[in-house]
């Protein structure tokens, strides 16, 4: 392939290269390819990518984001699970030695290990992605489970999920994803992306979000209890926080009331009214109480 690489960016070009490689979009993997060059450049600019920056891209697909990253001189590790697209990426980006396609599953990655093996232990790495819709929520949870080891992320996902990331307590979108994401990251919705800028055209609207890590309030040993509290009580979001705790932990009512009193939380409140800080404090108290008892 010549140095004048042509990454498909229009619907016609995408269809052509899919035919050439004998590929077709995998609906089960949420494959909707961005076909607007201006939007791709806007995403890269939002991440503030400069020459020499280290970037991991999840689901590079046909390279709509990868090419502007490569042209800015970034070192890009492009993680692709689809074998056909991975082979295509190897062909497309052979002229760009700073782009390394990697065949793998983003939902199975230990991110700190991947960063260390490719960029060094203390490397500051940015994350970019047009996230496949089918993995957006599971991937966000996995990133947070691993304490979001990136200096910044700019990702595109369903507008509905984006709103859940930044929703405040009391809003209808506020839930476990909101609490956990706002504990680990500071998120901002940058702009919406219309459906017609993708091929195939998705059924939902997309949004680009900027994510920056927060300093965790809890010790790593306390966080599993925090997760258990958040995910547990939101399974019963129509119940009071007291009833949610009683359904999540094998406690009696007296013990649950004691912990809520220590956390200065009215037991009649519903989970969606609690802030992330209140959930973190509740997790700390439950952890300390459990450690004392056992």
VEXTI-186030 format. One record per atom (N, C-alpha, C): z, y, x. Coordinates in steps of 0.1 Angstrom, whole numbers, padded with zeros to 4 digits, always signed. Each point is the difference from the previous one (the first is absolute). Last residue first. Layout:
ZYX
...
REM end
This chain:
+0620-0091-0158
-0005-0012+0006
+0001+0001+0015
+0015+0036-0029
+0003-0012-0008
-0003-0013+0008
-0012+0043+0017
+0014-0001+0000
+0005-0013-0007
-0046+0010+0002
+0005-0003+0013
+0015-0002+0000
-0021+0015-0039
-0003-0014+0002
+0005-0004+0014
+0005+0045-0012
+0008-0008-0008
-0002-0015+0002
-0028+0031+0022
+0014+0000+0006
+0009-0008-0008
-0044+0004-0017
+0000-0007+0013
+0014-0001+0006
-0006+0026-0038
-0001-0014-0004
+0000-0008+0013
-0001+0046+0005
+0013-0004-0005
+0000-0015-0004
-0041+0019+0015
+0010+0000+0011
+0014-0005-0005
-0035+0007-0032
-0003-0012+0009
+0010-0001+0011
+0002+0038-0027
+0004-0012-0007
-0002-0012+0008
-0016+0039+0017
+0015+0000+0001
+0005-0012-0008
-0046+0007-0002
+0004-0003+0014
+0015-0001+0001
-0018+0015-0041
-0002-0014+0002
+0004-0005+0014
+0002+0046-0009
+0010-0007-0008
-0001-0015+0001
-0033+0027+0020
+0013+0001+0007
+0011-0007-0007
-0043+0003-0021
+0000-0009+0011
+0013+0000+0008
+0005+0014-0050
-0008+0005+0011
+0000-0011+0011
+0006-0007-0055
+0007+0001+0013
-0010+0004+0011
-0011-0008-0047
+0006+0013+0002
+0007+0002+0013
-0021-0041-0018
-0011+0010+0004
+0006+0014+0001
+0028-0039-0013
-0005+0000+0014
-0009+0011+0004
+0036+0009-0039
-0011-0009+0002
-0006+0000+0014
+0052+0012-0019
-0013+0005+0004
-0010-0011+0001
+0048-0004-0010
-0009+0000-0011
-0014+0005+0003
+0038-0003+0031
-0005-0013-0003
-0010+0000-0012
+0010+0040+0036
+0004-0003-0013
-0007-0014-0004
+0013+0016+0050
-0012-0002-0009
+0006-0004-0013
+0021+0006+0046
+0000+0012-0009
-0013+0000-0009
+0018-0034+0032
-0013+0007+0003
-0002+0012-0009
+0038-0027-0005
+0000+0004+0014
-0012+0007+0003
+0002-0019-0042
+0009+0011+0001
+0001+0006+0014
-0025-0039-0008
-0007+0012-0006
+0009+0012+0001
+0018-0041+0013
-0010+0005+0010
-0007+0012-0005
+0031-0020-0029
+0007+0005+0011
-0010+0005+0011
-0016-0022-0039
+0005+0013-0003
+0007+0007+0012
-0014-0045+0005
-0012+0009-0001
+0005+0014-0003
+0033-0034-0001
-0005+0003+0014
-0012+0010+0000
+0017-0015-0042
+0010+0009+0007
-0005+0003+0014
-0025-0030-0027
-0002+0014-0004
+0010+0009+0008
-0015-0046+0023
+0006+0004-0013
-0001+0015-0002
-0036-0029+0030
+0012+0007-0001
+0006+0000-0014
-0043-0016+0029
+0009-0009-0007
+0014+0006-0001
-0049+0028+0002
+0011-0006+0009
+0009-0009-0009
-0037+0022-0021
-0005-0002+0014
+0009-0008+0009
+0010+0014-0045
-0011-0010-0001
-0006-0003+0014
+0034+0033-0006
+0006-0013-0004
-0011-0011-0001
-0013+0044+0011
+0007-0006+0011
+0006-0013-0004
-0022+0025-0034
-0009-0004+0011
+0007-0007+0011
+0025+0020-0034
-0005-0013-0004
-0010-0005+0010
+0018+0042+0009
+0011-0010+0000
-0006-0014-0004
-0028+0038-0002
+0002-0004+0014
+0011-0011+0001
-0025+0003-0047
+0008+0009+0008
+0001-0006+0015
-0043-0013-0029
+0014-0002+0000
+0007+0011+0008
-0047-0005-0002
+0004+0005-0013
+0015-0002-0002
-0023-0016+0039
+0001+0015+0001
+0004+0006-0014
-0001-0045+0026
+0006+0002-0012
+0002+0015-0003
-0020-0016+0039
-0005-0011-0009
+0006+0002-0014
+0014+0027+0036
-0013+0005-0007
-0006-0011-0008
+0039-0008+0026
+0003+0008-0012
-0012+0005-0007
-0005-0027+0040
+0007-0007-0010
+0002+0008-0012
-0020+0018+0040
-0009-0009-0008
+0007-0007-0011
+0027+0028+0027
-0011+0008-0006
-0009-0009-0008
+0036-0020+0024
+0005+0008-0011
-0012+0007-0007
-0010-0026+0038
+0004-0008-0011
+0005+0008-0012
-0010+0022+0040
-0012-0005-0007
+0003-0008-0012
+0036+0014+0027
-0006+0011-0006
-0013-0004-0008
+0020-0032+0027
+0008+0002-0012
-0005+0012-0008
-0020-0008+0042
-0003-0011-0010
+0008+0001-0013
+0009+0031+0037
-0012+0003-0008
-0004-0012-0010
+0036+0004+0035
+0004+0004-0013
-0013+0001-0010
-0002-0010+0048
+0007-0011-0006
+0003+0003-0015
-0021+0034+0028
-0009-0011-0004
+0007-0012-0007
+0022+0048-0005
-0002-0009+0011
-0010-0011-0004
-0003+0048-0026
+0008-0012+0002
-0002-0007+0013
-0024+0039-0015
+0014+0004-0002
+0009-0012+0003
-0051+0012+0021
+0007-0008-0010
+0015+0004+0000
-0042+0032+0012
+0011-0007+0007
+0008-0008-0010
-0053+0010-0009
+0014+0007-0001
+0009-0008+0009
-0057+0005+0001
+0012-0008-0001
+0012+0009-0001
-0049+0010-0021
+0007+0002+0012
+0013-0007+0000
-0051+0004-0028
+0013-0006+0001
+0006+0002+0014
-0042+0016-0038
+0005+0002+0013
+0015-0006+0001
-0045-0010-0035
+0014+0004+0002
+0002+0001+0015
-0042-0003-0040
+0003-0001+0014
+0014+0006+0002
-0025-0024-0044
+0006+0011+0005
+0003-0002+0015
-0032-0020-0047
+0007-0001+0013
+0006+0013+0004
-0015-0026-0050
-0001+0011+0009
+0008-0002+0013
-0022-0041-0030
+0011+0010+0000
-0003+0011+0010
-0028-0039-0007
+0004+0004-0014
+0010+0011+0000
-0039-0006+0040
+0013-0006-0005
+0003+0004-0015
-0049-0007+0026
+0009+0010-0005
+0013-0006-0006
-0026-0022+0042
-0002+0002-0014
+0009+0010-0005
-0007+0021+0030
-0008-0011-0004
+0006-0013+0003
+0014+0057-0007
+0002-0013+0006
-0011-0009-0006
+0008+0046-0013
-0002+0000+0015
+0002-0013+0007
+0006+0011-0048
-0014-0002+0003
-0003+0001+0015
+0045+0006-0021
-0005-0014+0000
-0014-0001+0005
+0032+0041+0017
-0007-0005-0012
-0005-0014+0001
+0042+0023+0025
-0013-0004+0003
-0007-0006-0012
+0044+0037+0014
-0005-0012-0008
-0014-0002+0005
+0041+0022+0031
-0011+0003-0010
-0004-0013-0007
+0042+0006+0026
-0008+0010+0005
-0012+0004-0009
+0053-0020-0004
-0013-0003-0005
-0009+0012+0005
+0046-0018+0024
-0007+0011-0007
-0014-0005-0004
+0053-0020+0021
-0014-0001-0005
-0005+0012-0007
+0039-0023+0036
-0003+0012-0007
-0014+0000-0004
+0033-0044+0011
-0011+0009+0003
+0001+0012-0008
+0033-0036-0002
-0006-0002+0013
-0010+0011+0004
+0023+0001-0042
+0011-0003+0009
-0006+0000+0014
-0028+0003-0037
+0006+0013+0003
+0012-0001+0009
-0023-0039-0015
-0009+0008+0008
+0006+0013+0004
+0025-0028-0029
-0001-0006+0014
-0010+0008+0008
+0006+0013-0045
+0013+0001+0007
-0002-0005+0014
-0037-0004-0028
+0003+0014+0002
+0013+0001+0009
-0014-0042-0016
-0009+0004+0011
+0004+0015+0003
+0023-0019-0036
+0005-0006+0013
-0009+0005+0012
-0004+0032-0041
+0004-0014+0000
+0004-0004+0014
-0024+0043-0033
+0011-0003+0010
+0005-0014-0002
-0033+0023-0028
-0005-0008+0011
+0010-0004+0010
+0010+0029-0038
-0003-0013-0005
-0006-0009+0011
+0037+0038+0011
-0013-0001-0004
-0004-0014-0005
+0043+0011+0020
-0001+0005-0014
-0015-0001-0005
+0009+0005+0053
+0008-0006-0010
-0001+0006-0014
-0043+0006+0030
+0015+0003+0002
+0008-0008-0011
-0049-0012+0026
+0006+0004-0012
+0015+0003+0002
-0036-0016+0031
+0006+0014+0002
+0008+0004-0013
-0023-0043+0005
+0006+0002+0013
+0008+0013+0000
-0027-0012-0038
+0013-0007+0001
+0007+0002+0013
-0043+0018-0006
+0010+0007-0008
+0013-0007+0000
-0035-0022+0021
+0003+0013+0008
+0011+0008-0008
-0019-0038-0021
+0010-0004+0010
+0004+0012+0008
-0033+0008-0032
+0012-0005-0006
+0011-0003+0010
-0044+0009+0014
+0007+0013-0003
+0014-0004-0007
-0023-0034+0035
-0001+0004-0014
+0008+0012-0003
-0013-0001+0049
+0003-0011-0008
-0001+0005-0015
-0006+0014+0057
-0005+0002-0013
+0004-0012-0009
+0022+0025+0047
-0006-0011-0007
-0005+0003-0014
+0024+0016+0050
-0008+0006-0011
-0008-0011-0006
+0047+0006+0035
-0010-0008-0007
-0008+0009-0010
+0035+0002+0048
-0005+0006-0012
-0010-0009-0006
+0028-0013+0035
+0003+0014+0001
-0005+0007-0012
+0015-0052-0001
-0011+0008+0003
+0004+0015+0001
+0024-0045-0015
-0001+0003+0015
-0012+0009+0004
+0031-0017-0043
-0012+0009+0001
-0001+0005+0014
+0031-0034-0017
+0005+0013+0003
-0012+0009+0004
-0001-0046-0018
+0000+0001+0014
+0002+0014+0005
-0001-0009-0046
+0009-0010+0005
+0001+0000+0015
-0032+0028-0020
+0014+0005-0001
+0010-0010+0004
-0045-0013-0001
+0001+0011+0010
+0015+0005+0000
-0012-0030-0034
+0001-0007+0014
+0002+0010+0011
-0008+0016-0045
+0013-0007+0001
+0002-0006+0014
-0042+0017-0009
+0010+0011+0001
+0014-0005+0002
-0035-0031-0009
+0000+0005+0013
+0010+0011+0003
-0005-0018-0044
+0006-0010+0009
+0000+0005+0015
-0023+0028-0033
+0015+0000-0001
+0007-0011+0009
-0048+0003+0003
+0006+0013+0002
+0016+0000-0001
-0038-0034-0005
+0011-0002+0009
+0008+0013+0002
-0040-0005-0028
+0008-0012-0003
+0012-0002+0009
-0033+0036+0003
+0009+0002-0011
+0009-0012-0002
-0020+0015+0048
-0004-0008-0011
+0010+0000-0011
-0003+0041+0034
+0007-0012-0003
-0007-0008-0011
-0013+0034+0038
-0004+0000-0014
+0005-0013-0005
+0021+0025+0044
-0005-0011-0008
-0006+0005-0013
+0030+0010+0051
-0010+0005-0009
-0005-0012-0008
+0042+0015+0037
-0005-0010-0009
-0010+0007-0010
+0023+0010+0053
-0003+0005-0014
-0007-0012-0007
+0035+0002+0045
-0012-0005-0006
-0001+0006-0015
+0027+0002+0051
+0000+0007-0013
-0014-0003-0006
+0029-0030+0038
-0012+0008-0004
+0002+0006-0013
+0028-0030+0030
+0005+0013-0006
-0012+0009-0004
-0008-0045+0017
+0013-0001-0008
+0003+0013-0007
-0051-0013+0011
+0012+0002+0008
+0012+0002-0009
-0047-0011-0013
+0001+0014+0004
+0012+0002+0009
-0013-0043-0018
-0013+0006+0001
+0001+0014+0006
+0038-0030-0009
-0010-0008+0007
-0013+0008+0003
+0036+0020-0025
+0004-0002+0014
-0011-0007+0007
-0006+0006-0046
+0000+0013+0007
+0003-0002+0015
+0005-0037-0028
-0014+0004+0001
-0002+0012+0008
+0044-0013-0011
-0006-0009+0010
-0015+0003+0003
+0024+0024-0034
+0005+0003+0013
-0006-0008+0011
-0011-0010-0045
-0006+0011+0005
+0005+0005+0014
-0008-0047-0026
+0012+0007+0005
-0004+0012+0008
-0030-0027-0040
+0002+0006+0013
+0015+0004+0002
-0024-0019-0039
+0007-0009+0008
+0004+0005+0014
-0026+0023-0035
+0012-0004-0006
+0008-0010+0008
-0043+0017+0013
+0010+0010+0001
+0013-0004-0006
-0037-0032+0023
+0005+0003-0013
+0011+0011+0001
-0045-0012+0034
+0013-0003-0004
+0004+0005-0013
-0036+0006+0044
-0001-0009-0012
+0015-0004-0004
-0022+0044+0027
+0010-0011+0001
+0000-0007-0013
-0030+0040+0032
+0002-0008-0013
+0009-0012+0003
-0005+0047+0028
+0002-0015+0001
+0002-0006-0014
-0019+0048+0028
+0003-0006-0013
+0001-0016+0002
-0011+0029+0036
+0014+0004-0005
+0003-0005-0014
-0044-0005+0022
+0011-0009+0006
+0014+0003-0004
-0050+0005-0022
+0012+0009+0001
+0011-0009+0006
-0044-0017-0011
-0002+0011+0010
+0012+0009+0002
+0001-0037-0031
-0002-0005+0013
-0002+0012+0010
+0006-0001-0050
+0008+0008+0009
-0001-0006+0015
-0024-0020-0038
-0001+0014-0002
+0006+0008+0011
+0005-0048-0001
-0014+0005+0003
-0001+0015-0001
+0041-0020-0012
-0003-0002+0014
-0014+0004+0004
+0012+0002-0045
+0007+0011+0008
-0003-0002+0015
-0015-0034-0030
-0008+0012-0001
+0006+0012+0008
+0025-0040-0003
-0012-0002+0008
-0009+0012+0000
+0037+0002-0028
+0004+0000+0014
-0012-0002+0009
-0007-0005-0046
+0002+0014+0004
+0004+0002+0014
-0002-0044-0018
-0013+0006+0001
+0000+0014+0004
+0041-0023-0006
-0007-0005+0012
-0014+0007+0001
+0045+0021-0021
-0012-0006-0005
-0009-0004+0012
+0042+0025+0005
+0002-0014-0004
-0013-0008-0003
+0013+0044+0034
-0008-0004-0012
+0002-0015-0002
+0016+0047+0031
+0005-0013-0005
-0007-0004-0013
-0005+0033+0046
-0005-0001-0014
+0003-0014-0005
+0015+0037+0039
+0001-0014-0002
-0003-0002-0015
-0012+0042+0037
+0002-0006-0014
+0001-0015+0001
+0002+0050+0029
+0001-0015+0003
+0003-0006-0014
-0026+0048+0006
+0013-0007-0003
-0002-0015+0004
-0033+0039+0001
+0006-0006+0012
+0013-0007-0002
-0032+0021-0032
+0010+0009+0004
+0007-0005+0013
-0033-0026-0023
-0007+0012+0005
+0010+0011+0005
+0016-0040-0021
-0006-0003+0013
-0006+0012+0006
+0017+0004-0043
+0011-0002+0009
-0006-0002+0014
-0030+0003-0036
+0005+0013+0004
+0012-0001+0010
-0017-0042-0015
-0010+0008+0008
+0005+0014+0003
+0026-0029-0028
+0000-0004+0014
-0010+0008+0008
+0004+0003-0048
+0010+0007+0007
+0000-0002+0015
-0031-0023-0026
-0001+0013-0005
+0010+0010+0007
-0012-0051+0005
+0002+0010+0010
-0001+0015-0004
-0001-0044-0025
-0013+0003+0006
+0001+0012+0009
+0044-0025-0011
-0012-0003-0009
-0013+0002+0008
+0050+0005+0010
-0010+0010+0004
-0013-0002-0008
+0052-0016-0002
-0012-0001-0009
-0011+0009+0003
+0041+0016+0023
+0001-0012-0008
-0012+0000-0009
+0012+0024+0050
-0006+0002-0013
+0000-0014-0008
+0026+0028+0043
-0002-0012-0006
-0007+0003-0014
+0005+0030+0049
-0001-0002-0015
-0002-0014-0004
+0011+0039+0042
+0000-0014-0003
+0001-0002-0015
-0020+0042+0033
+0010-0005-0010
-0002-0015-0002
-0029+0028+0028
+0011-0008+0006
+0010-0005-0009
-0028+0042-0016
-0005-0010+0011
+0013-0006+0006
+0010+0016-0049
-0006+0006+0012
-0004-0010+0010
+0016+0007-0056
-0004-0009+0011
-0007+0008+0011
+0024+0010-0045
+0001+0008+0012
-0004-0008+0012
+0000-0010-0049
+0009-0007+0009
+0001+0007+0014
-0029+0016-0033
+0013+0001-0006
+0011-0007+0009
-0047-0003+0010
+0006+0013+0003
+0014+0002-0005
-0023-0039-0012
+0002+0000+0015
+0006+0013+0004
-0014-0003-0044
+0012-0009+0002
+0004+0000+0014
-0039+0023-0012
+0011+0007-0005
+0013-0008+0002
-0042-0019+0009
+0004+0010+0011
+0012+0007-0004
-0018-0029-0032
+0005-0008+0012
+0005+0010+0011
-0021+0018-0038
+0014-0005-0003
+0006-0007+0012
-0045+0014+0003
+0009+0012+0000
+0014-0004-0003
-0035-0033-0003
+0003+0004+0014
+0010+0011+0000
-0008-0038-0037
-0001+0014+0001
+0005+0005+0014
+0002-0045-0023
-0014+0004+0003
-0002+0015+0000
+0040-0044+0001
-0002+0015-0001
-0015+0003+0005
+0017-0047-0022
-0004+0006+0012
-0003+0015-0002
+0029-0044-0021
-0007+0012-0005
-0003+0009+0012
+0025-0050-0011
-0009+0007+0009
-0009+0010-0007
+0039-0034-0011
+0000+0014-0003
-0009+0008+0009
+0007-0049-0003
+0006+0007+0011
+0000+0016-0002
-0020-0030-0032
+0014-0005+0002
+0007+0007+0011
-0046+0008-0008
+0008+0007-0009
+0015-0004+0001
-0040+0001+0036
+0009-0009-0005
+0010+0007-0010
-0054+0010+0017
+0014+0004-0001
+0009-0010-0007
-0042-0016+0030
+0002+0006-0013
+0015+0005-0001
-0041-0018+0040
+0013+0002-0005
+0000+0006-0015
-0034-0012+0038
+0003-0010-0010
+0013+0001-0006
-0024+0030+0032
+0010-0009+0005
+0004-0011-0010
-0033+0033-0011
-0003-0005+0013
+0009-0010+0006
+0009+0021-0042
-0011-0010-0001
-0003-0005+0014
+0031+0034-0001
+0005-0012-0006
-0010-0010-0002
-0014+0042+0015
+0007-0008+0010
+0007-0012-0005
-0022+0028-0031
-0009-0005+0009
+0006-0008+0011
+0027+0023-0032
-0007-0011-0006
-0009-0007+0010
+0020+0040+0014
+0010-0011-0001
-0007-0013-0006
-0025+0040+0002
+0002-0006+0013
+0010-0012+0000
-0007+0025-0040
-0012-0007+0003
+0001-0007+0014
+0035+0028-0015
+0000-0013-0008
-0012-0008+0004
+0018+0032+0038
-0005+0002-0014
+0000-0014-0007
+0013+0003+0045
+0009+0009-0007
-0004+0003-0014
-0006-0034+0048
-0004+0002-0014
+0010+0009-0007
-0010+0002+0053
+0009-0007-0009
-0004+0004-0014
-0026+0000+0048
+0000+0005-0014
+0009-0008-0008
-0009+0013+0056
+0005-0009-0010
-0001+0006-0014
-0020+0007+0049
+0000+0008-0013
+0003-0009-0012
-0003-0019+0043
+0012+0009+0000
+0000+0008-0013
-0024-0047-0004
-0001+0011+0008
+0012+0009+0000
-0004-0055-0004
+0000+0012-0009
+0000+0012+0009
REM end
